[in-house]
Amino acid sequence: MSVEEAVSNYSGDVFLYYGGISRDGYCQLSDALEKRENKKEKVCLILVTYGGNPDAGYRIARALRHHYKEVEILIPDVCKSAGTLLCIGANKLIFGDRGELGPLDIQLSKPDEMFENMSGLDILQALNALEAQVLKSFKNYLVDIRGGCRLKTKIAADIAAKLTDGFIAPISAKIDPVTLGEHQRAMQIAYDYGERLNDSSKSLHTKALGKLIASYPSHGFVIDRKEAKTLFKNVSYPDNETSGLYFWARDIIKHNTIEDKAIVLDVGCELDNERKEDEHTNNEEPENTSETEESNYEKNF
């Protein structure tokens, strides 16, 4: 099925967002939404991204809901971090076999490191591990001292506390309270944006937002279609209406890397422009029949 047939087979408008979630990408999509005439009630956003700016992800989700009554997001491949946040604003997720979401833990710049990020969960997980180790160490010291030395419980507890403190204090001293505050604030941003989007879309199951933010062990953890159904209320396979769009998107992914700079297309509009250019070219005498001009649609990939 050609892309023209795939778009005409879908009963709504079709947009492609390919690359990092950014303010520039939001501006590109907003321009495309504002320029589109005769909007339909439904839109399908084909979303391929490793994530990016949560503020931009929130604005993109809001923009789609402002212009369309029903928002569907087609996930043909990776859709991570801020991309997952964007998905909360959709009424339906169309999940391809190779599609995957990721947790909502926000990425922060590593201190004293250029071009390297760390998960907003890293320091919180470190604190949880530290807390567990403190309790385990204190318990072990207390039992050993109380049972081995036959000391009274109060004395044994005081000694165990001092031993535990001597073991843990050097580790806890390395935790910067400012960095801790930044991480907690980043996680709160993700939660608040997700909550606001879900208030409008009602797309999440109960407690799913908290799970997306804090229940996964790593930023790159794969949330496939089966698990996505435990988080989102409306998740489906590509059907007769959207399978053509899915295979078209897979072909783009096969031949193009996913860059930080986003490519945003109103697919139907691009095809209309290409068709008009072809008609105009056919009505004129070509200056050089050995060369063909590249279309606007082809220039993007």
C-alpha positions as CSV (number, residue, x, y, z in Angstrom):
1,M,0.0,0.0,0.0
2,S,1.4,3.4,-1.0
3,V,1.5,6.3,1.5
4,E,-1.3,8.0,-0.5
5,E,-3.6,5.0,-0.1
6,A,-2.6,4.7,3.6
7,V,-3.5,8.3,4.3
8,S,-6.8,8.2,2.3
9,N,-7.7,5.0,4.1
10,Y,-7.6,6.8,7.5
11,S,-10.7,8.7,8.6
12,G,-8.8,11.7,10.0
13,D,-5.7,13.9,9.5
14,V,-2.2,12.4,9.7
15,F,0.9,14.0,11.1
16,L,4.4,12.6,11.6
17,Y,6.7,13.5,14.5
18,Y,10.2,12.0,14.0
19,G,13.0,12.9,16.4
20,G,13.6,14.5,19.8
21,I,10.8,16.2,21.7
22,S,11.8,19.8,21.8
23,R,10.4,23.4,21.7
24,D,11.4,23.6,18.0
25,G,9.4,20.4,17.3
26,Y,6.4,21.9,19.1
27,C,6.6,25.0,17.1
28,Q,6.9,23.0,13.8
29,L,3.8,21.0,14.8
30,S,1.8,24.0,15.9
31,D,2.6,25.8,12.6
32,A,1.4,22.7,10.7
33,L,-1.8,22.5,12.8
34,E,-2.6,26.1,12.4
35,K,-2.0,26.0,8.6
36,R,-4.2,23.0,8.0
37,E,-7.6,23.8,6.5
38,N,-10.8,21.8,6.8
39,K,-9.6,19.8,9.8
40,K,-11.3,16.5,10.5
41,E,-12.5,15.5,14.0
42,K,-9.8,12.9,14.4
43,V,-6.0,13.0,14.1
44,C,-3.3,10.3,14.0
45,L,0.1,11.4,15.2
46,I,2.8,8.9,14.1
47,L,5.4,9.3,16.9
48,V,9.0,8.1,16.8
49,T,11.2,9.6,19.5
50,Y,13.8,8.8,22.2
51,G,12.2,11.6,24.3
52,G,13.4,15.0,25.2
53,N,11.9,18.1,26.9
54,P,8.8,17.3,29.1
55,D,7.6,20.9,28.7
56,A,7.5,20.5,24.9
57,G,5.9,17.1,25.2
58,Y,3.1,18.6,27.4
59,R,2.6,21.5,24.9
60,I,2.4,19.1,21.9
61,A,-0.2,17.0,23.7
62,R,-2.2,20.1,24.6
63,A,-2.0,21.4,21.0
64,L,-3.3,18.2,19.5
65,R,-6.3,18.2,21.9
66,H,-7.0,21.8,21.2
67,H,-7.3,21.2,17.4
68,Y,-8.9,17.8,17.4
69,K,-11.8,16.1,19.2
70,E,-10.1,12.7,19.1
71,V,-6.4,12.1,19.3
72,E,-4.7,8.8,18.3
73,I,-1.0,8.1,18.5
74,L,0.6,5.4,16.3
75,I,3.7,3.9,17.9
76,P,5.7,2.0,15.2
77,D,9.0,1.9,17.2
78,V,10.6,3.7,20.1
79,C,8.5,6.3,22.0
80,K,10.4,7.0,25.2
81,S,10.3,9.4,28.2
82,A,8.7,12.7,27.0
83,G,7.1,10.7,24.2
84,T,5.4,8.5,26.8
85,L,4.2,11.7,28.5
86,L,2.7,12.9,25.2
87,C,0.9,9.6,24.9
88,I,-1.0,10.2,28.1
89,G,-2.8,13.1,26.3
90,A,-4.2,10.7,23.6
91,N,-7.5,8.9,23.5
92,K,-6.0,5.8,21.9
93,L,-2.6,4.2,21.3
94,I,-2.1,2.2,18.2
95,F,0.8,0.0,19.1
96,G,2.8,-1.8,16.4
97,D,4.6,-5.1,17.1
98,R,7.9,-3.2,17.4
99,G,6.5,-0.3,19.4
100,E,7.7,0.5,22.9
101,L,7.2,3.1,25.5
102,G,9.4,3.9,28.4
103,P,9.2,5.2,32.0
104,L,8.5,8.9,32.7
105,D,11.7,9.5,34.8
106,I,13.1,12.8,33.6
107,Q,16.7,12.9,32.3
108,L,19.0,15.4,34.0
109,S,22.5,16.5,33.1
110,K,25.3,14.8,35.0
111,P,27.2,17.1,37.3
112,D,30.7,18.0,35.8
113,E,29.9,16.0,32.7
114,M,29.2,17.3,29.2
115,F,26.7,15.6,26.9
116,E,25.8,13.0,29.5
117,N,22.5,12.6,31.3
118,M,21.2,10.7,34.3
119,S,17.8,9.5,35.2
120,G,15.8,11.5,37.7
121,L,15.2,8.2,39.5
122,D,18.9,7.5,40.1
123,I,19.4,9.4,43.3
124,L,16.0,8.3,44.7
125,Q,16.8,4.7,44.0
126,A,20.2,5.3,45.7
127,L,18.5,6.6,48.8
128,N,16.1,3.7,48.9
129,A,19.0,1.3,48.6
130,L,20.9,3.2,51.3
131,E,17.8,3.1,53.6
132,A,17.5,-0.6,53.2
133,Q,21.2,-1.1,53.9
134,V,20.9,1.0,57.1
135,L,18.1,-1.1,58.4
136,K,19.8,-4.3,57.5
137,S,23.1,-3.3,59.1
138,F,21.5,-2.1,62.3
139,K,19.5,-5.3,62.7
140,N,22.5,-7.5,62.1
141,Y,24.7,-5.5,64.5
142,L,22.0,-5.5,67.2
143,V,21.4,-9.3,66.9
144,D,25.1,-10.2,66.9
145,I,25.9,-7.9,69.8
146,R,22.9,-8.8,71.9
147,G,23.3,-12.5,71.3
148,G,27.1,-12.8,71.2
149,C,28.0,-10.4,74.1
150,R,24.9,-10.9,76.2
151,L,24.5,-7.2,76.7
152,K,21.3,-5.5,77.5
153,T,19.1,-4.5,74.5
154,K,19.5,-0.8,75.1
155,I,23.3,-0.9,75.3
156,A,23.5,-3.3,72.3
157,A,21.2,-0.9,70.3
158,D,23.4,2.1,71.1
159,I,26.5,0.2,70.0
160,A,24.7,-1.0,66.8
161,A,23.6,2.5,66.0
162,K,27.1,3.9,66.3
163,L,28.5,1.1,64.1
164,T,25.8,1.6,61.5
165,D,26.4,5.4,61.5
166,G,30.2,4.9,61.0
167,F,29.5,2.6,58.1
168,I,26.8,4.7,56.4
169,A,27.8,8.3,57.2
170,P,30.7,8.6,54.6
171,I,28.3,7.3,51.9
172,S,25.4,9.6,52.8
173,A,27.7,12.6,53.0
174,K,28.3,12.3,49.3
175,I,24.6,13.0,48.5
176,D,24.3,16.7,47.6
177,P,21.0,18.1,49.0
178,V,20.7,20.5,46.0
179,T,21.0,17.7,43.5
180,L,18.4,15.7,45.6
181,G,16.1,18.6,45.3
182,E,16.6,18.9,41.6
183,H,15.8,15.2,41.1
184,Q,12.6,15.4,43.3
185,R,11.5,18.5,41.4
186,A,12.1,16.8,38.0
187,M,9.9,13.8,39.1
188,Q,7.2,16.2,40.3
189,I,7.2,17.9,37.0
190,A,6.6,14.6,35.2
191,Y,3.8,13.7,37.7
192,D,2.0,17.1,37.4
193,Y,2.1,17.1,33.6
194,G,0.9,13.6,33.4
195,E,-1.9,14.3,35.9
196,R,-3.1,17.3,33.9
197,L,-3.1,15.4,30.6
198,N,-4.9,12.4,32.1
199,D,-7.6,14.7,33.6
200,S,-8.5,15.6,30.0
201,S,-8.0,12.3,28.2
202,K,-8.8,9.8,31.0
203,S,-6.4,7.5,29.2
204,L,-4.7,5.9,32.3
205,H,-5.7,3.1,34.6
206,T,-5.8,3.9,38.3
207,K,-2.3,4.3,39.8
208,A,-0.7,3.9,36.4
209,L,0.9,7.4,36.5
210,G,2.8,6.7,39.7
211,K,4.0,3.4,38.2
212,L,5.2,5.1,35.1
213,I,7.2,7.5,37.1
214,A,8.7,5.5,39.9
215,S,8.2,1.7,39.4
216,Y,10.7,0.9,36.7
217,P,14.4,0.2,37.3
218,S,15.9,2.1,34.4
219,H,15.2,4.9,32.0
220,G,15.5,2.5,29.0
221,F,13.1,-0.1,30.4
222,V,10.9,-1.5,27.6
223,I,7.1,-1.1,28.0
224,D,5.7,-3.2,25.2
225,R,2.2,-3.4,24.0
226,K,1.1,-6.1,26.5
227,E,2.4,-4.1,29.4
228,A,1.1,-0.8,28.0
229,K,-2.4,-2.3,28.2
230,T,-2.0,-2.5,32.0
231,L,-1.3,1.2,32.1
232,F,-3.4,2.7,29.3
233,K,-7.1,2.0,28.9
234,N,-7.2,2.1,25.1
235,V,-4.3,0.2,23.4
236,S,-4.8,-1.6,20.1
237,Y,-3.0,-3.2,17.1
238,P,-2.8,-1.4,13.8
239,D,-6.1,-2.4,12.0
240,N,-7.3,-2.1,8.5
241,E,-7.5,1.7,8.8
242,T,-4.0,2.2,10.3
243,S,-1.9,-0.7,9.1
244,G,-0.9,1.1,6.0
245,L,0.4,4.0,8.1
246,Y,2.3,1.6,10.3
247,F,4.1,-0.1,7.5
248,W,4.9,3.3,5.9
249,A,6.4,4.5,9.2
250,R,8.4,1.2,9.5
251,D,9.9,1.9,6.1
252,I,11.0,5.4,7.1
253,I,12.6,4.0,10.3
254,K,14.4,1.4,8.3
255,H,16.1,4.0,6.1
256,N,16.6,6.9,8.5
257,T,18.2,7.4,11.9
258,I,16.3,9.0,14.7
259,E,18.0,12.4,15.3
260,D,17.6,14.9,18.1
261,K,16.3,17.5,15.6
262,A,12.7,16.7,14.9
263,I,11.1,16.3,11.5
264,V,7.4,17.2,11.6
265,L,5.1,16.7,8.7
266,D,1.4,17.1,7.9
267,V,1.5,14.0,5.7
268,G,-1.8,14.7,3.9
269,C,-0.8,18.3,3.1
270,E,2.7,17.3,1.9
271,L,1.1,14.7,-0.5
272,D,-1.4,17.4,-1.8
273,N,1.5,19.8,-2.4
274,E,3.5,17.1,-4.2
275,R,0.5,16.3,-6.4
276,K,0.0,19.9,-7.3
277,E,3.6,20.3,-8.2
278,D,3.5,17.2,-10.4
279,E,0.4,18.6,-12.2
280,H,2.1,22.0,-12.7
281,T,5.2,20.3,-14.0
282,N,3.2,18.2,-16.4
283,N,1.6,21.3,-17.9
284,E,4.9,22.9,-18.6
285,E,7.7,22.1,-21.1
286,P,10.6,20.6,-19.0
287,E,13.9,22.4,-19.5
288,N,15.9,19.3,-18.9
289,T,14.2,16.0,-19.2
290,S,17.2,14.1,-17.8
291,E,16.7,15.7,-14.4
292,T,13.8,15.4,-12.0
293,E,13.3,17.9,-9.2
294,E,13.1,16.3,-5.7
295,S,9.7,16.8,-4.0
296,N,9.2,18.6,-0.7
297,Y,8.2,15.3,0.8
298,E,11.3,13.5,-0.3
299,K,13.6,16.3,0.9
300,N,12.6,15.6,4.5
301,F,14.1,12.0,4.4
